């Protein structure tokens, strides 16, 4: 039981996965746990309309 075990909380943390041992909801309140804020994606520029020749 430890880092290599996928059924334990420590194993889930090690493998960066979730499940029964490491739920996304808070056990006490039942509310969803806030996920860490993702870095904003680079703003994509809209392509300029093509000029007709």
C-alpha positions as CSV (number, residue, x, y, z in Angstrom):
1,X,0.0,0.0,0.0
2,X,1.6,3.2,-1.1
3,X,2.6,5.3,-4.1
4,X,2.2,2.5,-6.6
5,X,-1.2,1.3,-5.3
6,X,-4.0,2.8,-7.5
7,X,-6.6,2.0,-4.8
8,X,-5.2,4.3,-2.1
9,X,-5.3,8.1,-1.8
10,X,-1.5,8.3,-2.0
11,X,-1.5,6.2,-5.1
12,X,-4.2,8.4,-6.7
13,X,-2.2,11.6,-5.9
14,X,1.0,10.0,-7.3
15,X,-0.7,9.0,-10.6
16,X,-2.7,12.3,-10.7
17,X,-6.0,10.6,-11.0
18,X,-9.3,10.6,-9.1
19,X,-11.8,8.0,-7.9
20,X,-13.4,6.7,-4.7
21,X,-10.2,7.1,-2.7
22,X,-9.8,10.7,-3.9
23,X,-13.1,12.3,-4.8
24,X,-13.6,15.7,-6.3
25,X,-16.2,16.7,-3.7
26,X,-15.6,17.6,-0.1
27,X,-16.7,14.7,2.2
28,X,-18.0,17.0,4.9
29,X,-20.0,19.6,3.0
30,X,-20.7,17.6,-0.3
31,X,-19.7,20.7,-2.3
32,X,-17.4,20.5,-5.2
33,X,-13.8,21.3,-4.4
34,X,-12.4,24.2,-6.3
35,X,-9.9,23.1,-8.9
36,X,-6.6,25.1,-9.3
37,X,-7.0,27.9,-11.8
38,X,-5.8,27.0,-15.2
39,X,-3.4,29.3,-17.0
40,X,-5.3,31.4,-19.5
41,X,-4.8,30.3,-23.1
42,X,-3.0,32.6,-25.4
43,X,-5.6,34.8,-27.2
44,X,-5.8,33.8,-30.8
45,X,-6.0,36.5,-33.4
46,X,-8.8,36.5,-35.9
47,X,-7.5,35.9,-39.4
48,X,-7.8,39.0,-41.5
49,X,-10.2,38.6,-44.4
50,X,-8.6,37.7,-47.7
51,X,-8.5,40.4,-50.3
52,X,-9.9,39.6,-53.7
53,X,-7.6,40.2,-56.6
